[in-house]
C-alpha cells in the first residue's frame, strides 16, 4: 500500500466516531457505529467489540478468507475510508493491543469485558479527502 500523507494519518488519530459496513447473508449492507484505530505501519484497522455482536457473526460467517468490509469516518468535507478483509481475533494479547490503541485514540479506557474480541481488518485500499 502506498504511503499516506501525514494529514490522512493525523485524521485517523483524531477522535471520530466511525462506521463499519459488513454484509448480511442476503448480501445487504449492515452499517453500525464503531470506534476504529488505524495502524498504517501494520496495515491494520482494529475494532473492539463483544464477541456475540452481529458484526462479529457477519465476519465469522465469511470463513477463513475473511469478510470484505469497510470502515469510514467523516468530518465536514474531510473523509476517510479503509477497505479490506476482516477476521475476528480472540488472542488476549491482540485484544489488549486493540484496547490500548482504542484508549489512546478515544481518550477513555473501556471497562472490562470477558467477551471482548477484536475485529482486525487487513487493509487493501485506503481512500479519502482531507
Helices and strands as residue ranges (DSSP letters): H 6-13, E 18-23, E 29-34, E 37-39, E 44-50, H 54-61, E 67-75, E 78-89, H 92-106, E 116-129
